[in-house]
Amino acid sequence: MGSRISLKNIRSGFPALHHRNFRLFWFGQCISLIGTWMQNIGQSWLVLELTHSALKLSIVTMMQFLPMMFFSLYAGTLIDRIPKRKMLIYTQSTLAVLAAVLATLTYFKVVEYWHLLILALLLGVVSTLDMPTRQAFVIELVGKEDTGQVTEYAGAPGCMIISGIIGIFAAAYSIFAMRGRRSHS
């Protein structure tokens, strides 16, 4: 007899999924991470469109990751002293505002290279606080007894599967949209 896949079987293999708040948090984090990845790709593409310079692209990328390199150890100790839920609300809201600023500047075609440098630096600072907060908050959601496998599927790996599926659909849509434009020309 073949084994049947059911929600009960899946949950028994992933004890953290028994916690409703963790499931909600995981889904929300997938959306947030996918948005951040899209913003990083769009930002890099925008730098290349504006400057046509790989050097300037690398400088923007460096600006984004310098805060993580220098302040991540300090961020972890800070996070242990403050309420994680409030910090996550603050960091996620700030990340959304930064994305909205970038989108607005780009939409109105007023974005300049220096805007991208500042936004990348701010994104790096906020991400330096967001990442350890997310990881520590999971323990508060599920408790220490169910954290064994949480790190395996709490963030990027599960979201990568979802973003891969979205990417396939986006690529297919783009291909069909381009074919439609060519046939009408």
N, C-alpha and C positions, 0 to 999 in steps of 0.2 A: 504494500500500500504506500502511495506517495504521501509525503508530509504536506499538510496544508499550511499556507502562510495566513496567519490571522493576527489581529491587533494584540491578542493575548500573548501569542508566541513572540511577537516583536518586543512587547513590553517586558516579558520575562528575561529577555537577553539584555535589555537596557533598563536597569532598575530606576534610573533617574527619570525616565519617561512616566513613571507612576505619579510624579508630582506635576500637577496642573500648571503651577507657576513656572516650572522649568520649561514645560512645553511652550508656553506663551513667550517666555524669554528667548528660547532657542529660535522660534519662528521670527520674532522681532529682530534678533541679531542677524539672522540670515538676510533679511531685507536690508538692514543697515550695512552689513558687510558688502553685499552686492552693490548697493549704492555707492559706497566708498570706492570699490574697485572701478566702477564706471566713472566716477569722478577722477580717479587717478589716470585712467586711460584718456579721458577727455582732456584733462589738464595737460598731459604730455603731448597729445596731438595738437592742442592749441598752441603750446610753446613752439612746436615745430612749424606750424602754419604762420605764426607771427614772426619768428626769427630765422627760420631755415638753418638753425645752428644746433648741432648735437652738443656742443659745449654748453650753450645756454640751457638746453634741456637737462644736462647733467647737473648744472648749478641749481635748478629748481628742485630736482630730485634730492640733491644734497641738503637743501634748505628744509625739505620735508622730514628727512631722517636724522639730521643733526640733534634735534631735541631728544629723540629717543636714545641716541648714542650717549649723550651726556647726562640726561636726567632720569632715565628709567629706573635706576636703583633707588634714587631719592623718591620717585613717584610711588614706588611700592611701599616704602615705609610711611609715606603720607597717607596713602589709601587705607592702610591698616588702622589709622586713627580717626577716620571720618565715616559717616554713614554712607555705605556703598550705593544704596538705591538713589539717594539724593545726588551723589556724584555722577551716577550714570545718567540721570535725567539732565543734569547740567551738561555733561560732555556730549550726549547725543543731540541735545538741543543746539549746542554750539556747532557741532558738525553739520547739522541741517542748515543753520544760518550761513555758515561758510559756503556750503554748496549752493544756497540760494543767491548769495552775493556773486559767486562765480557765474552762475547761470544768468543772472540779471546783467552783469557787465558784458557777457558774451552776446546775449540776445540783443542788447542795444548797440552792439558793435563799438563799445568804448573801452574794451579791455586792452590793457597794455602789459608789457613784460613785467614791469615792476609790481603790478597788481598780483600777478601769478607768484612772484617771489614772496610777497607778504602772505598771501593765502596759503602757500605751501608751508611756510614757517608756522603759521597759526594752526594749520591742520596737524603738523607734527607735534606741536605743544599739546594740543587737545588729545591726540591719539596716545601720547605718552601717559596721560592720566587715564584714558579710557580703557586701554588694554589690561593693565593689572586690576582695574576695578571690575571689569567683566569677569576675569578669572576668579577673583576672590568672591564675587557676588554669587557665583554658581554654588559654592559651598554653603552659603547662607540659604539658598533656595532648596537644596536637596538634602542637606545634612551630611556629616562626614561619612556615614555608613554607606551612602549611595554615590560617593564621588569617584569610585574606582574607575569607571569607564567614561565618566563625564568629559574628561579632557579629550577623549578620542573623538567625540562628536558634538562638543559644545560650541564649536565655532566653525572655523574655516572648512574642514573636510566635508561636513554635511552641506554647507552652503555652496561649496564648489560643485557638487553634483547638481544642485538646483540651478546655479548660474550656468553650468554647462548646458543644461536643457534649454534654458532661456536663450543662450547664445546660439544654439542650433536653430531655434525658431526665428531669432532675429536675422541670422544669416540667410535662411530660406526666404524670409520676407524681403530682405534686401535684394536677393537675386531675382525674385519675381517682379519686384518693383522696377528694377533696372531693365528687365526684359520688356515690361510694359511701356516704359519711356522710349526705348529704342524703336519699338514697333509703331509708335505714334509720331515719330520724327520724320 
